[in-house]
């Protein structure tokens, strides 16, 4: 079965056409509604990569990428809320701890939506969230700078670092509770609609049965680093949506460049081992950003003054493109992107 013919791709296209795209500008201003999340849950897309025996689809990586492109191109805010869900699913699928049997089925079937609170681990050796042993469980202290989907997620996968230098991940309900308090939703330049908050952890206690992963930090980081050098499918989805606002003569050369970068990036993700050809992956990531910038800029230029209206798809896509520049960013990917931009500037100076 080709990717295009996969039933989840068809469902993603229908969800995008019927629900997400027609309301994208309103959602951008008012927030992702619960009805959008319920539609995503019903679609089966939350289980795209989940094991079949737990109610998921176990679909190939190419299907997961294409469905992500479709959702991001239709409504990046809704995509961003639901994309958090897939890390908890994969974490549970690889876990041998009791929480797997309690939560993997409901998450794979879309009965529950999970968020994630672990990106702060990438700032190590700084430890924004510390975890200590207490009363047969674990006590969390610190601040989670970014948590997306507050008020939409049912559960969250929360991470911190133990005194022994371990990364510890555990599930809890995504709500205010003793030891966990959320800020008011953050006002952001893009994707405010995704309901991102800061979480203050002041003695949140979770039982041992809530733990999904406990491993030396360096072992977790070694597996995490390669993930952040690959190009996000959302970059291609938002770029495609921006190209859809242009006349064919303007769009065609950009579309051809986008297809070329997309094909190379996905081929590398499929063919190379996770720790191989990292510099090439980073280079393709920055090239994808260049095409995204060109596509969204062209959409704004083509829209003229109307593109400054908050009801304009062009300015929404441009702001979403700006957000994607820093989503999943690490020191390594930031340095590679800045070096690429500096090299472009030097090359242009040489042409003068």
PyMOL commands that set and color helices and strands:
alter all, ss='L'
color gray80, all
select helices_A, chain A and resi 7-30+34-43+45-47+52-54+61-74+76-83+85-93+99-108+119-123+192-194+208-210+217-229+233-243+248-271+278-308+313-326+331-351
alter helices_A, ss='H'
color red, helices_A
select strands_A, chain A and resi 114-117+129-134+137-148+155-162+166-173+180-182+196-207+211-216
alter strands_A, ss='S'
color yellow, strands_A
deselect
rebuild
show_as cartoon
